[in-house]
């Protein structure tokens, strides 16, 4: 029997790899991609990617896109309220599981599972406890292409923003930075790979510093 699931989609490499893993596992049908968008900027939260590029990803994946809009300074309560409203809507349609690309952060998984339990749903984690260096290599070897869109300046310098996520990028990361950026050191945008039907074209714009901490590289749709 095929189970319908919601797939949390950031547009980044962990999401893309988790989607690839899920598609390799028979028995799941994705009801929609679920993405949190910062309404003040109309960009993917934390990743800083324009929704126009997010929508092109969904079109290339041939999957419906469900955007949950939250304010830039959203509290946990506001985020959870809007998310729960969306989750309950899908639960009423027979969707009881939500897929995440998390890898090893126990507190994040516990938080997600607690929120889901309150609405009678469960979480699925295709990449859970996989070695992040191995995952990074696998992502590249599978033919995925990604660019780094956000860098936490407490972990990495400005020069890493806008870089292609490849072997050279990985080789230049400090030992303190996780190869998949699992601790929030950096975020990315995937433009092509085995789960996509078409490549998503873009050009790089300016790199700007936000909140005196995060360097964002703007990606402009082509």
C-alpha positions as YAML, in Angstrom:
chain: A
units: angstrom
residues:
- id: 1
  name: UNK
  ca: [0.00, 0.00, 0.00]
- id: 2
  name: UNK
  ca: [1.29, 3.46, -0.92]
- id: 3
  name: UNK
  ca: [1.49, 6.01, 1.91]
- id: 4
  name: UNK
  ca: [0.93, 9.69, 1.18]
- id: 5
  name: UNK
  ca: [3.46, 12.00, 2.81]
- id: 6
  name: UNK
  ca: [4.25, 15.70, 3.05]
- id: 7
  name: UNK
  ca: [7.86, 16.52, 2.19]
- id: 8
  name: UNK
  ca: [9.55, 19.46, 3.92]
- id: 9
  name: UNK
  ca: [11.49, 21.15, 1.14]
- id: 10
  name: UNK
  ca: [14.05, 23.92, 1.69]
- id: 11
  name: UNK
  ca: [15.38, 23.72, -1.85]
- id: 12
  name: UNK
  ca: [18.81, 22.80, -0.50]
- id: 13
  name: UNK
  ca: [21.06, 19.78, -0.83]
- id: 14
  name: UNK
  ca: [19.81, 17.82, 2.21]
- id: 15
  name: UNK
  ca: [16.22, 18.14, 0.99]
- id: 16
  name: UNK
  ca: [17.22, 17.01, -2.49]
- id: 17
  name: UNK
  ca: [19.18, 14.02, -1.21]
- id: 18
  name: UNK
  ca: [16.40, 13.02, 1.19]
- id: 19
  name: UNK
  ca: [13.95, 13.19, -1.72]
- id: 20
  name: UNK
  ca: [16.25, 11.01, -3.80]
- id: 21
  name: UNK
  ca: [16.45, 8.46, -0.96]
- id: 22
  name: UNK
  ca: [12.68, 8.47, -0.52]
- id: 23
  name: UNK
  ca: [12.12, 7.92, -4.24]
- id: 24
  name: UNK
  ca: [14.42, 4.90, -4.07]
- id: 25
  name: UNK
  ca: [12.12, 3.47, -1.40]
- id: 26
  name: UNK
  ca: [8.88, 2.08, -2.74]
- id: 27
  name: UNK
  ca: [5.68, 2.74, -0.86]
- id: 28
  name: UNK
  ca: [5.52, 6.54, -0.63]
- id: 29
  name: UNK
  ca: [3.65, 9.16, -2.63]
- id: 30
  name: UNK
  ca: [4.49, 12.83, -2.04]
- id: 31
  name: UNK
  ca: [1.31, 14.85, -1.60]
- id: 32
  name: UNK
  ca: [3.21, 18.17, -1.70]
- id: 33
  name: UNK
  ca: [6.47, 19.93, -0.98]
- id: 34
  name: UNK
  ca: [6.15, 21.98, 2.21]
- id: 35
  name: UNK
  ca: [8.30, 25.12, 2.36]
- id: 36
  name: UNK
  ca: [8.53, 27.89, 4.94]
- id: 37
  name: UNK
  ca: [8.71, 31.31, 3.27]
- id: 38
  name: UNK
  ca: [9.55, 34.59, 5.01]
- id: 39
  name: UNK
  ca: [6.62, 36.76, 3.96]
- id: 40
  name: UNK
  ca: [8.42, 40.12, 4.35]
- id: 41
  name: UNK
  ca: [10.99, 39.10, 1.74]
- id: 42
  name: UNK
  ca: [9.13, 36.39, -0.22]
- id: 43
  name: UNK
  ca: [12.16, 34.14, 0.09]
- id: 44
  name: UNK
  ca: [12.77, 30.65, 1.49]
- id: 45
  name: UNK
  ca: [13.40, 31.03, 5.22]
- id: 46
  name: UNK
  ca: [17.09, 30.89, 6.21]
- id: 47
  name: UNK
  ca: [18.17, 29.99, 2.66]
- id: 48
  name: UNK
  ca: [17.28, 33.42, 1.23]
- id: 49
  name: UNK
  ca: [16.22, 31.98, -2.13]
- id: 50
  name: UNK
  ca: [13.56, 33.80, -4.16]
- id: 51
  name: UNK
  ca: [10.22, 31.98, -4.37]
- id: 52
  name: UNK
  ca: [10.38, 32.19, -8.17]
- id: 53
  name: UNK
  ca: [13.30, 29.73, -8.07]
- id: 54
  name: UNK
  ca: [11.52, 27.60, -5.46]
- id: 55
  name: UNK
  ca: [8.51, 27.37, -7.77]
- id: 56
  name: UNK
  ca: [10.76, 26.35, -10.69]
- id: 57
  name: UNK
  ca: [12.19, 23.55, -8.55]
- id: 58
  name: UNK
  ca: [8.68, 22.27, -7.80]
- id: 59
  name: UNK
  ca: [7.78, 22.40, -11.51]
- id: 60
  name: UNK
  ca: [10.95, 20.49, -12.41]
- id: 61
  name: UNK
  ca: [10.16, 17.89, -9.73]
- id: 62
  name: UNK
  ca: [6.55, 17.65, -10.98]
- id: 63
  name: UNK
  ca: [5.29, 18.06, -7.42]
- id: 64
  name: UNK
  ca: [2.74, 20.44, -5.85]
- id: 65
  name: UNK
  ca: [4.20, 23.20, -3.66]
- id: 66
  name: UNK
  ca: [2.69, 24.25, -0.34]
- id: 67
  name: UNK
  ca: [4.16, 27.51, 0.99]
- id: 68
  name: UNK
  ca: [3.74, 28.43, 4.67]
- id: 69
  name: UNK
  ca: [4.34, 32.16, 5.13]
- id: 70
  name: UNK
  ca: [5.84, 33.40, 8.40]
- id: 71
  name: UNK
  ca: [6.96, 36.90, 9.49]
- id: 72
  name: UNK
  ca: [10.69, 37.71, 9.47]
- id: 73
  name: UNK
  ca: [10.71, 38.01, 13.26]
- id: 74
  name: UNK
  ca: [8.34, 35.09, 13.82]
- id: 75
  name: UNK
  ca: [8.12, 33.57, 17.29]
- id: 76
  name: UNK
  ca: [8.01, 29.80, 17.78]
- id: 77
  name: UNK
  ca: [4.35, 30.13, 18.69]
- id: 78
  name: UNK
  ca: [3.49, 31.95, 15.44]
- id: 79
  name: UNK
  ca: [5.50, 29.48, 13.38]
- id: 80
  name: UNK
  ca: [3.89, 26.47, 15.05]
- id: 81
  name: UNK
  ca: [0.40, 27.93, 14.69]
- id: 82
  name: UNK
  ca: [0.72, 28.46, 10.94]
- id: 83
  name: UNK
  ca: [2.45, 25.14, 10.42]
- id: 84
  name: UNK
  ca: [-0.12, 23.21, 12.45]
- id: 85
  name: UNK
  ca: [-2.92, 24.76, 10.46]
- id: 86
  name: UNK
  ca: [-1.33, 23.45, 7.26]
- id: 87
  name: UNK
  ca: [-0.56, 20.03, 8.74]
- id: 88
  name: UNK
  ca: [-4.12, 19.55, 9.93]
- id: 89
  name: UNK
  ca: [-5.40, 20.38, 6.46]
- id: 90
  name: UNK
  ca: [-3.28, 17.61, 4.97]
- id: 91
  name: UNK
  ca: [-4.11, 15.22, 7.78]
- id: 92
  name: UNK
  ca: [-7.79, 15.64, 6.91]
- id: 93
  name: UNK
  ca: [-6.87, 14.42, 3.42]
- id: 94
  name: UNK
  ca: [-5.28, 11.25, 4.72]
- id: 95
  name: UNK
  ca: [-1.66, 12.40, 5.04]
- id: 96
  name: UNK
  ca: [-0.18, 11.26, 8.35]
- id: 97
  name: UNK
  ca: [3.60, 11.49, 7.81]
- id: 98
  name: UNK
  ca: [6.02, 14.35, 7.16]
- id: 99
  name: UNK
  ca: [9.50, 13.83, 5.69]
- id: 100
  name: UNK
  ca: [12.55, 15.81, 6.87]
- id: 101
  name: UNK
  ca: [16.16, 16.04, 5.66]
- id: 102
  name: UNK
  ca: [17.65, 16.26, 9.17]
- id: 103
  name: UNK
  ca: [20.76, 14.16, 9.77]
- id: 104
  name: UNK
  ca: [21.91, 14.12, 13.40]
- id: 105
  name: UNK
  ca: [20.55, 16.97, 15.57]
- id: 106
  name: UNK
  ca: [18.59, 15.12, 18.26]
- id: 107
  name: UNK
  ca: [16.95, 18.26, 19.70]
- id: 108
  name: UNK
  ca: [15.66, 19.31, 16.27]
- id: 109
  name: UNK
  ca: [14.21, 15.87, 15.61]
- id: 110
  name: UNK
  ca: [12.58, 15.79, 19.05]
- id: 111
  name: UNK
  ca: [11.08, 19.25, 18.45]
- id: 112
  name: UNK
  ca: [9.66, 18.20, 15.09]
- id: 113
  name: UNK
  ca: [8.26, 14.93, 16.40]
- id: 114
  name: UNK
  ca: [6.64, 16.71, 19.35]
- id: 115
  name: UNK
  ca: [4.88, 19.19, 17.06]
- id: 116
  name: UNK
  ca: [3.71, 16.41, 14.76]
- id: 117
  name: UNK
  ca: [2.43, 14.27, 17.63]
- id: 118
  name: UNK
  ca: [0.14, 17.11, 18.70]
- id: 119
  name: UNK
  ca: [-1.66, 16.93, 15.36]
- id: 120
  name: UNK
  ca: [-1.62, 13.15, 15.11]
- id: 121
  name: UNK
  ca: [1.22, 12.84, 12.59]
- id: 122
  name: UNK
  ca: [4.70, 11.28, 12.53]
- id: 123
  name: UNK
  ca: [8.08, 12.18, 11.07]
- id: 124
  name: UNK
  ca: [10.22, 10.30, 8.55]
- id: 125
  name: UNK
  ca: [13.98, 10.96, 8.37]
- id: 126
  name: UNK
  ca: [15.61, 9.24, 5.33]
- id: 127
  name: UNK
  ca: [19.11, 10.59, 6.08]
- id: 128
  name: UNK
  ca: [19.10, 10.07, 9.84]
- id: 129
  name: UNK
  ca: [22.47, 9.18, 11.41]
- id: 130
  name: UNK
  ca: [24.21, 8.87, 8.04]
- id: 131
  name: UNK
  ca: [27.83, 10.02, 7.98]
- id: 132
  name: UNK
  ca: [27.76, 13.63, 6.72]
- id: 133
  name: UNK
  ca: [31.09, 13.41, 4.87]
- id: 134
  name: UNK
  ca: [29.76, 10.36, 3.03]
- id: 135
  name: UNK
  ca: [26.47, 12.11, 2.29]
- id: 136
  name: UNK
  ca: [28.32, 15.13, 0.88]
- id: 137
  name: UNK
  ca: [30.35, 12.91, -1.46]
- id: 138
  name: UNK
  ca: [27.25, 10.93, -2.48]
- id: 139
  name: UNK
  ca: [25.38, 14.14, -3.32]
- id: 140
  name: UNK
  ca: [28.16, 15.26, -5.65]
- id: 141
  name: UNK
  ca: [28.73, 11.80, -7.19]
- id: 142
  name: UNK
  ca: [25.02, 11.46, -8.02]
- id: 143
  name: UNK
  ca: [25.30, 14.54, -10.22]
- id: 144
  name: UNK
  ca: [23.48, 17.06, -8.06]
- id: 145
  name: UNK
  ca: [24.52, 20.69, -8.55]
- id: 146
  name: UNK
  ca: [24.16, 23.18, -5.70]
- id: 147
  name: UNK
  ca: [25.30, 26.68, -4.80]
- id: 148
  name: UNK
  ca: [25.79, 28.06, -1.28]
- id: 149
  name: UNK
  ca: [23.23, 30.81, -0.69]
- id: 150
  name: UNK
  ca: [23.69, 31.58, 3.01]
- id: 151
  name: UNK
  ca: [26.72, 31.49, 5.28]
- id: 152
  name: UNK
  ca: [26.82, 32.00, 9.05]
- id: 153
  name: UNK
  ca: [29.75, 34.38, 9.54]
- id: 154
  name: UNK
  ca: [30.46, 32.92, 12.99]
- id: 155
  name: UNK
  ca: [31.48, 29.70, 11.21]
- id: 156
  name: UNK
  ca: [32.61, 30.70, 7.70]
- id: 157
  name: UNK
  ca: [33.86, 33.76, 5.84]
- id: 158
  name: UNK
  ca: [32.07, 35.79, 3.19]
- id: 159
  name: UNK
  ca: [34.08, 34.11, 0.42]
- id: 160
  name: UNK
  ca: [32.08, 30.89, 0.88]
- id: 161
  name: UNK
  ca: [28.77, 32.57, -0.03]
- id: 162
  name: UNK
  ca: [27.91, 31.98, -3.67]
- id: 163
  name: UNK
  ca: [30.35, 29.07, -4.00]
- id: 164
  name: UNK
  ca: [29.48, 25.90, -5.87]
- id: 165
  name: UNK
  ca: [29.05, 22.96, -3.51]
- id: 166
  name: UNK
  ca: [31.72, 20.63, -4.85]
- id: 167
  name: UNK
  ca: [34.83, 18.71, -3.80]
- id: 168
  name: UNK
  ca: [36.91, 21.89, -3.74]
- id: 169
  name: UNK
  ca: [34.37, 23.62, -1.48]
- id: 170
  name: UNK
  ca: [34.42, 20.64, 0.89]
- id: 171
  name: UNK
  ca: [38.23, 20.53, 0.94]
- id: 172
  name: UNK
  ca: [38.41, 24.19, 2.01]
- id: 173
  name: UNK
  ca: [35.96, 23.91, 4.90]
- id: 174
  name: UNK
  ca: [37.50, 24.28, 8.38]
- id: 175
  name: UNK
  ca: [37.48, 21.08, 10.46]
- id: 176
  name: UNK
  ca: [34.95, 22.75, 12.77]
- id: 177
  name: UNK
  ca: [32.33, 22.97, 9.98]
- id: 178
  name: UNK
  ca: [30.12, 20.01, 9.16]
- id: 179
  name: UNK
  ca: [30.40, 18.94, 5.46]
- id: 180
  name: UNK
  ca: [26.61, 19.15, 5.16]
- id: 181
  name: UNK
  ca: [26.29, 22.33, 7.22]
- id: 182
  name: UNK
  ca: [24.05, 20.38, 9.60]
- id: 183
  name: UNK
  ca: [24.76, 22.82, 12.43]
- id: 184
  name: UNK
  ca: [23.50, 25.74, 10.34]
- id: 185
  name: UNK
  ca: [26.93, 26.83, 9.10]
- id: 186
  name: UNK
  ca: [25.64, 27.25, 5.54]
- id: 187
  name: UNK
  ca: [22.59, 26.66, 3.34]
- id: 188
  name: UNK
  ca: [22.24, 25.93, -0.35]
- id: 189
  name: UNK
  ca: [20.10, 25.86, -3.49]
- id: 190
  name: UNK
  ca: [20.01, 22.84, -5.79]
- id: 191
  name: UNK
  ca: [19.64, 23.61, -9.49]
- id: 192
  name: UNK
  ca: [19.88, 20.15, -11.04]
- id: 193
  name: UNK
  ca: [20.26, 16.47, -10.28]
- id: 194
  name: UNK
  ca: [18.67, 13.03, -10.68]
- id: 195
  name: UNK
  ca: [15.34, 14.02, -9.08]
- id: 196
  name: UNK
  ca: [14.81, 16.97, -11.45]
- id: 197
  name: UNK
  ca: [13.36, 16.83, -14.98]
- id: 198
  name: UNK
  ca: [14.96, 20.12, -16.02]
- id: 199
  name: UNK
  ca: [17.82, 22.27, -14.76]
- id: 200
  name: UNK
  ca: [16.80, 25.47, -12.94]
- id: 201
  name: UNK
  ca: [18.81, 28.34, -14.49]
- id: 202
  name: UNK
  ca: [19.97, 31.30, -12.40]
- id: 203
  name: UNK
  ca: [22.71, 33.90, -12.19]
- id: 204
  name: UNK
  ca: [24.47, 35.10, -9.08]
- id: 205
  name: UNK
  ca: [23.67, 38.52, -7.70]
- id: 206
  name: UNK
  ca: [25.16, 40.47, -4.81]
- id: 207
  name: UNK
  ca: [26.39, 39.03, -1.52]
- id: 208
  name: UNK
  ca: [24.95, 40.98, 1.41]
- id: 209
  name: UNK
  ca: [25.25, 40.78, 5.19]
- id: 210
  name: UNK
  ca: [21.99, 40.51, 7.14]
- id: 211
  name: UNK
  ca: [21.44, 40.78, 10.91]
- id: 212
  name: UNK
  ca: [25.18, 41.49, 11.29]
- id: 213
  name: UNK
  ca: [25.75, 37.74, 10.94]
- id: 214
  name: UNK
  ca: [24.52, 35.99, 7.79]
- id: 215
  name: UNK
  ca: [25.99, 36.46, 4.32]
- id: 216
  name: UNK
  ca: [23.38, 35.86, 1.61]
- id: 217
  name: UNK
  ca: [24.19, 35.41, -2.06]
- id: 218
  name: UNK
  ca: [21.22, 36.48, -4.14]
- id: 219
  name: UNK
  ca: [20.27, 34.11, -6.95]
- id: 220
  name: UNK
  ca: [18.40, 35.71, -9.83]
- id: 221
  name: UNK
  ca: [16.14, 33.62, -12.09]
- id: 222
  name: UNK
  ca: [17.21, 33.50, -15.74]
...
